[in-house]
Amino acid sequence: MELGDKIKKLRLEQNRKITEIADLCGFSKSLLSKIENGKTIPPIATLVKIAEALGTKVSILLDDEQRSGTIYTPQEKSESQLVKTEKGYSFHAFAVERGEKLMQPYLFVARKGEDDHRKSFSHHGEEFIYVLEGEMRYTVGAAEYTLRPGDSLYFDAIEKHSLSPITPEVKYMSVFTQSNRQSES
């Protein structure tokens, strides 16, 4: 089942209107409709907000087959299954089969000049970034960092954050924690 179809199915199973979920996420009904209809691939920060509004995790939205235990991902799989967004980057979510996990690791590939990477994102939880290849500027709040291979950042993801590739391509790992907003109530 496609991502948009999963989001729509889950929303309808909860008997919730598209405007309710869009309002909770802080974006337009039109954007959520485009996502549900497969007309746009949302950035990760948007997926995190949708998952939180639906009371689930991003991994549940990205994979139907849930498993527990160890999940092995060979390099060929992670690089061949990169999902290209309209925001100028591609990503692969690791271990989506394991729905009940405390963190969500991703591989990101951003290319200079493909889109405006300076758009900032914000979502609940914490985030860890580790640069594998290339060089980028990464802004968290008012601070800007130049990151090269082996450099990392750890920050509260609610702070606005954005990146700008310096080299033609930058490849990095990012690990998100997703707060369970239902248990915070």
Disulfide bonds with the S-S distance in Angstrom:
none
